[in-house]
């Protein structure tokens, strides 16, 4: 096996702008552009160089898995409490136990919980836990207004996107359950 078989030559063309960037990097490192290109190719095949898009997708998947683990842990604690004490966990305790929204991409984007309980046909403030029940269509409309007023007066905030969407698409489906 000769030298050319052991270390073959590869040649390819690149854009002028890419060549200028390669020259600048080579000048900074006091080497030739072909060495920089070789270094990049070798790192890529060793798996040390990963596309940025793939890196973000992997990070997002890891965060989703971590969130699911925290939610599972929270539900386990909640169920164990109900099983041991034969009563649901208090709302104030659940606020301290529930996993907090995670910060993604340096800006705070929170996944908000829906205030509507579809199984019991009622609204619940996610901040303080107060319930908004109704027994007729007229009372349903007044409870929607009370819920909006409650957020602005008691919590000094506007509705988040999730709450706005719930209020917009919510329609009367029957009386609230007595739980």
Rosetta constraint file for C-alpha pairs under 8 A:
AtomPair CA 1 CA 5 HARMONIC 6.19 0.50
AtomPair CA 1 CA 6 HARMONIC 6.80 0.50
AtomPair CA 2 CA 6 HARMONIC 6.34 0.50
AtomPair CA 3 CA 7 HARMONIC 5.95 0.50
AtomPair CA 3 CA 8 HARMONIC 7.88 0.50
AtomPair CA 4 CA 8 HARMONIC 5.03 0.50
AtomPair CA 4 CA 9 HARMONIC 7.45 0.50
AtomPair CA 14 CA 18 HARMONIC 6.42 0.50
AtomPair CA 14 CA 19 HARMONIC 6.55 0.50
AtomPair CA 15 CA 19 HARMONIC 6.27 0.50
AtomPair CA 16 CA 20 HARMONIC 6.29 0.50
AtomPair CA 17 CA 21 HARMONIC 6.35 0.50
AtomPair CA 18 CA 22 HARMONIC 6.13 0.50
AtomPair CA 19 CA 23 HARMONIC 6.07 0.50
AtomPair CA 20 CA 24 HARMONIC 6.22 0.50
AtomPair CA 21 CA 25 HARMONIC 6.26 0.50
AtomPair CA 22 CA 26 HARMONIC 6.13 0.50
AtomPair CA 22 CA 33 HARMONIC 5.71 0.50
AtomPair CA 22 CA 36 HARMONIC 7.16 0.50
AtomPair CA 22 CA 37 HARMONIC 7.63 0.50
AtomPair CA 23 CA 27 HARMONIC 6.06 0.50
AtomPair CA 23 CA 32 HARMONIC 7.60 0.50
AtomPair CA 23 CA 33 HARMONIC 5.59 0.50
AtomPair CA 24 CA 28 HARMONIC 6.26 0.50
AtomPair CA 25 CA 29 HARMONIC 6.33 0.50
AtomPair CA 25 CA 33 HARMONIC 7.63 0.50
AtomPair CA 25 CA 36 HARMONIC 7.54 0.50
AtomPair CA 26 CA 30 HARMONIC 5.82 0.50
AtomPair CA 26 CA 31 HARMONIC 5.03 0.50
AtomPair CA 26 CA 32 HARMONIC 5.39 0.50
AtomPair CA 26 CA 33 HARMONIC 5.19 0.50
AtomPair CA 26 CA 35 HARMONIC 7.98 0.50
AtomPair CA 26 CA 36 HARMONIC 6.39 0.50
AtomPair CA 27 CA 31 HARMONIC 6.37 0.50
AtomPair CA 27 CA 32 HARMONIC 7.49 0.50
AtomPair CA 31 CA 35 HARMONIC 6.87 0.50
AtomPair CA 31 CA 36 HARMONIC 7.67 0.50
AtomPair CA 32 CA 36 HARMONIC 6.91 0.50
AtomPair CA 33 CA 37 HARMONIC 6.31 0.50
AtomPair CA 34 CA 38 HARMONIC 6.06 0.50
AtomPair CA 35 CA 39 HARMONIC 6.05 0.50
AtomPair CA 36 CA 40 HARMONIC 6.28 0.50
AtomPair CA 37 CA 41 HARMONIC 6.28 0.50
AtomPair CA 38 CA 42 HARMONIC 6.10 0.50
AtomPair CA 39 CA 43 HARMONIC 6.11 0.50
AtomPair CA 40 CA 44 HARMONIC 6.13 0.50
AtomPair CA 40 CA 49 HARMONIC 7.76 0.50
AtomPair CA 41 CA 45 HARMONIC 6.40 0.50
AtomPair CA 42 CA 46 HARMONIC 6.23 0.50
AtomPair CA 43 CA 47 HARMONIC 6.27 0.50
AtomPair CA 43 CA 48 HARMONIC 5.15 0.50
AtomPair CA 43 CA 49 HARMONIC 5.59 0.50
AtomPair CA 44 CA 48 HARMONIC 5.88 0.50
AtomPair CA 44 CA 49 HARMONIC 4.64 0.50
AtomPair CA 44 CA 50 HARMONIC 7.05 0.50
AtomPair CA 45 CA 49 HARMONIC 7.84 0.50
AtomPair CA 50 CA 54 HARMONIC 7.00 0.50
AtomPair CA 50 CA 55 HARMONIC 6.73 0.50
AtomPair CA 51 CA 55 HARMONIC 6.37 0.50
AtomPair CA 52 CA 56 HARMONIC 6.34 0.50
AtomPair CA 53 CA 57 HARMONIC 6.40 0.50
AtomPair CA 54 CA 58 HARMONIC 6.18 0.50
AtomPair CA 55 CA 59 HARMONIC 6.20 0.50
AtomPair CA 56 CA 60 HARMONIC 6.10 0.50
AtomPair CA 57 CA 61 HARMONIC 6.22 0.50
AtomPair CA 58 CA 62 HARMONIC 6.25 0.50
AtomPair CA 59 CA 63 HARMONIC 6.25 0.50
AtomPair CA 60 CA 64 HARMONIC 6.21 0.50
AtomPair CA 61 CA 65 HARMONIC 6.22 0.50
AtomPair CA 62 CA 66 HARMONIC 6.19 0.50
AtomPair CA 63 CA 67 HARMONIC 6.12 0.50
AtomPair CA 64 CA 68 HARMONIC 6.21 0.50
AtomPair CA 65 CA 69 HARMONIC 6.26 0.50
AtomPair CA 66 CA 70 HARMONIC 6.32 0.50
AtomPair CA 67 CA 71 HARMONIC 6.20 0.50
AtomPair CA 68 CA 72 HARMONIC 6.04 0.50
AtomPair CA 69 CA 73 HARMONIC 6.18 0.50
AtomPair CA 70 CA 74 HARMONIC 6.17 0.50
AtomPair CA 70 CA 99 HARMONIC 6.21 0.50
AtomPair CA 71 CA 75 HARMONIC 6.20 0.50
AtomPair CA 71 CA 98 HARMONIC 7.49 0.50
AtomPair CA 71 CA 99 HARMONIC 6.70 0.50
AtomPair CA 72 CA 76 HARMONIC 6.14 0.50
AtomPair CA 73 CA 77 HARMONIC 6.30 0.50
AtomPair CA 74 CA 78 HARMONIC 6.22 0.50
AtomPair CA 74 CA 97 HARMONIC 6.55 0.50
AtomPair CA 74 CA 98 HARMONIC 5.97 0.50
AtomPair CA 74 CA 99 HARMONIC 7.27 0.50
AtomPair CA 75 CA 79 HARMONIC 6.04 0.50
AtomPair CA 76 CA 80 HARMONIC 6.01 0.50
AtomPair CA 77 CA 81 HARMONIC 6.12 0.50
AtomPair CA 78 CA 82 HARMONIC 6.38 0.50
AtomPair CA 78 CA 88 HARMONIC 7.54 0.50
AtomPair CA 78 CA 89 HARMONIC 6.36 0.50
AtomPair CA 78 CA 94 HARMONIC 7.80 0.50
AtomPair CA 79 CA 83 HARMONIC 6.09 0.50
AtomPair CA 80 CA 84 HARMONIC 6.05 0.50
AtomPair CA 81 CA 85 HARMONIC 5.92 0.50
AtomPair CA 81 CA 86 HARMONIC 7.68 0.50
AtomPair CA 81 CA 87 HARMONIC 7.54 0.50
AtomPair CA 81 CA 88 HARMONIC 7.05 0.50
AtomPair CA 81 CA 89 HARMONIC 6.41 0.50
AtomPair CA 82 CA 86 HARMONIC 5.06 0.50
AtomPair CA 82 CA 87 HARMONIC 4.93 0.50
AtomPair CA 82 CA 88 HARMONIC 4.90 0.50
AtomPair CA 82 CA 89 HARMONIC 6.46 0.50
AtomPair CA 83 CA 87 HARMONIC 7.53 0.50
AtomPair CA 89 CA 93 HARMONIC 6.69 0.50
AtomPair CA 89 CA 94 HARMONIC 6.64 0.50
AtomPair CA 90 CA 94 HARMONIC 6.29 0.50
AtomPair CA 91 CA 95 HARMONIC 6.31 0.50
AtomPair CA 91 CA 128 HARMONIC 7.96 0.50
AtomPair CA 91 CA 129 HARMONIC 6.47 0.50
AtomPair CA 92 CA 96 HARMONIC 6.81 0.50
AtomPair CA 93 CA 97 HARMONIC 6.35 0.50
AtomPair CA 94 CA 98 HARMONIC 5.79 0.50
AtomPair CA 101 CA 109 HARMONIC 7.97 0.50
AtomPair CA 101 CA 110 HARMONIC 5.27 0.50
AtomPair CA 101 CA 111 HARMONIC 6.29 0.50
AtomPair CA 102 CA 108 HARMONIC 7.78 0.50
AtomPair CA 102 CA 109 HARMONIC 7.59 0.50
AtomPair CA 102 CA 110 HARMONIC 6.62 0.50
AtomPair CA 103 CA 107 HARMONIC 6.66 0.50
AtomPair CA 103 CA 108 HARMONIC 5.10 0.50
AtomPair CA 103 CA 109 HARMONIC 6.17 0.50
AtomPair CA 103 CA 110 HARMONIC 7.17 0.50
AtomPair CA 104 CA 108 HARMONIC 6.46 0.50
AtomPair CA 104 CA 109 HARMONIC 6.43 0.50
AtomPair CA 112 CA 160 HARMONIC 7.71 0.50
AtomPair CA 112 CA 162 HARMONIC 6.27 0.50
AtomPair CA 113 CA 126 HARMONIC 7.06 0.50
AtomPair CA 113 CA 162 HARMONIC 7.28 0.50
AtomPair CA 114 CA 126 HARMONIC 7.81 0.50
AtomPair CA 114 CA 162 HARMONIC 6.15 0.50
AtomPair CA 114 CA 163 HARMONIC 6.36 0.50
AtomPair CA 114 CA 166 HARMONIC 7.20 0.50
AtomPair CA 115 CA 123 HARMONIC 5.42 0.50
AtomPair CA 115 CA 124 HARMONIC 5.08 0.50
AtomPair CA 115 CA 125 HARMONIC 5.92 0.50
AtomPair CA 115 CA 126 HARMONIC 6.05 0.50
AtomPair CA 115 CA 163 HARMONIC 6.54 0.50
AtomPair CA 115 CA 166 HARMONIC 7.60 0.50
AtomPair CA 116 CA 121 HARMONIC 7.34 0.50
AtomPair CA 116 CA 122 HARMONIC 5.96 0.50
AtomPair CA 116 CA 123 HARMONIC 4.53 0.50
AtomPair CA 116 CA 124 HARMONIC 6.36 0.50
AtomPair CA 116 CA 166 HARMONIC 7.06 0.50
AtomPair CA 117 CA 121 HARMONIC 5.73 0.50
AtomPair CA 117 CA 122 HARMONIC 5.39 0.50
AtomPair CA 117 CA 123 HARMONIC 6.02 0.50
AtomPair CA 117 CA 124 HARMONIC 7.35 0.50
AtomPair CA 118 CA 122 HARMONIC 6.93 0.50
AtomPair CA 120 CA 176 HARMONIC 5.56 0.50
AtomPair CA 120 CA 177 HARMONIC 5.00 0.50
AtomPair CA 121 CA 133 HARMONIC 7.54 0.50
AtomPair CA 121 CA 173 HARMONIC 7.29 0.50
AtomPair CA 121 CA 174 HARMONIC 7.07 0.50
AtomPair CA 121 CA 175 HARMONIC 6.69 0.50
AtomPair CA 121 CA 176 HARMONIC 4.71 0.50
AtomPair CA 121 CA 177 HARMONIC 6.71 0.50
AtomPair CA 122 CA 131 HARMONIC 7.04 0.50
AtomPair CA 122 CA 132 HARMONIC 5.83 0.50
AtomPair CA 122 CA 133 HARMONIC 5.12 0.50
AtomPair CA 122 CA 134 HARMONIC 7.22 0.50
AtomPair CA 122 CA 176 HARMONIC 5.64 0.50
AtomPair CA 122 CA 177 HARMONIC 7.81 0.50
AtomPair CA 123 CA 131 HARMONIC 5.86 0.50
AtomPair CA 123 CA 132 HARMONIC 5.00 0.50
AtomPair CA 123 CA 133 HARMONIC 6.79 0.50
AtomPair CA 123 CA 147 HARMONIC 7.80 0.50
AtomPair CA 124 CA 129 HARMONIC 5.68 0.50
AtomPair CA 124 CA 130 HARMONIC 5.60 0.50
AtomPair CA 124 CA 131 HARMONIC 4.50 0.50
AtomPair CA 124 CA 132 HARMONIC 6.06 0.50
AtomPair CA 125 CA 129 HARMONIC 4.87 0.50
AtomPair CA 125 CA 130 HARMONIC 5.43 0.50
AtomPair CA 125 CA 131 HARMONIC 6.66 0.50
AtomPair CA 125 CA 147 HARMONIC 7.61 0.50
AtomPair CA 125 CA 151 HARMONIC 7.89 0.50
AtomPair CA 127 CA 155 HARMONIC 7.83 0.50
AtomPair CA 132 CA 143 HARMONIC 6.01 0.50
AtomPair CA 132 CA 147 HARMONIC 7.03 0.50
AtomPair CA 133 CA 140 HARMONIC 7.56 0.50
AtomPair CA 133 CA 143 HARMONIC 7.06 0.50
AtomPair CA 133 CA 175 HARMONIC 7.79 0.50
AtomPair CA 133 CA 176 HARMONIC 5.51 0.50
AtomPair CA 133 CA 177 HARMONIC 7.99 0.50
AtomPair CA 134 CA 139 HARMONIC 5.30 0.50
AtomPair CA 134 CA 140 HARMONIC 5.10 0.50
AtomPair CA 134 CA 143 HARMONIC 6.90 0.50
AtomPair CA 134 CA 175 HARMONIC 5.65 0.50
AtomPair CA 134 CA 176 HARMONIC 5.51 0.50
AtomPair CA 135 CA 139 HARMONIC 6.38 0.50
AtomPair CA 135 CA 140 HARMONIC 7.18 0.50
AtomPair CA 135 CA 174 HARMONIC 7.27 0.50
AtomPair CA 135 CA 175 HARMONIC 4.28 0.50
AtomPair CA 135 CA 176 HARMONIC 6.11 0.50
AtomPair CA 136 CA 140 HARMONIC 6.11 0.50
AtomPair CA 136 CA 174 HARMONIC 7.20 0.50
AtomPair CA 136 CA 175 HARMONIC 6.10 0.50
AtomPair CA 137 CA 141 HARMONIC 6.44 0.50
AtomPair CA 137 CA 172 HARMONIC 6.17 0.50
AtomPair CA 137 CA 174 HARMONIC 7.79 0.50
AtomPair CA 138 CA 142 HARMONIC 6.45 0.50
AtomPair CA 139 CA 143 HARMONIC 6.03 0.50
AtomPair CA 140 CA 144 HARMONIC 6.39 0.50
AtomPair CA 140 CA 172 HARMONIC 6.69 0.50
AtomPair CA 141 CA 145 HARMONIC 6.63 0.50
AtomPair CA 142 CA 146 HARMONIC 6.18 0.50
AtomPair CA 143 CA 147 HARMONIC 6.00 0.50
AtomPair CA 144 CA 148 HARMONIC 6.44 0.50
AtomPair CA 144 CA 167 HARMONIC 7.24 0.50
AtomPair CA 145 CA 149 HARMONIC 6.16 0.50
AtomPair CA 146 CA 150 HARMONIC 5.84 0.50
AtomPair CA 147 CA 151 HARMONIC 6.46 0.50
AtomPair CA 148 CA 152 HARMONIC 6.60 0.50
AtomPair CA 148 CA 159 HARMONIC 7.42 0.50
AtomPair CA 149 CA 153 HARMONIC 5.92 0.50
AtomPair CA 150 CA 154 HARMONIC 5.42 0.50
AtomPair CA 150 CA 155 HARMONIC 7.21 0.50
AtomPair CA 151 CA 155 HARMONIC 5.12 0.50
AtomPair CA 151 CA 156 HARMONIC 6.41 0.50
AtomPair CA 151 CA 157 HARMONIC 6.02 0.50
AtomPair CA 151 CA 158 HARMONIC 6.66 0.50
AtomPair CA 151 CA 159 HARMONIC 7.04 0.50
AtomPair CA 152 CA 156 HARMONIC 4.64 0.50
AtomPair CA 152 CA 157 HARMONIC 5.06 0.50
AtomPair CA 152 CA 158 HARMONIC 5.91 0.50
AtomPair CA 153 CA 157 HARMONIC 7.87 0.50
AtomPair CA 159 CA 163 HARMONIC 5.66 0.50
AtomPair CA 159 CA 164 HARMONIC 5.98 0.50
AtomPair CA 160 CA 164 HARMONIC 6.20 0.50
AtomPair CA 161 CA 165 HARMONIC 6.14 0.50
AtomPair CA 162 CA 166 HARMONIC 6.23 0.50
AtomPair CA 163 CA 167 HARMONIC 6.17 0.50
AtomPair CA 164 CA 168 HARMONIC 6.04 0.50
AtomPair CA 165 CA 169 HARMONIC 6.22 0.50
AtomPair CA 166 CA 170 HARMONIC 5.65 0.50
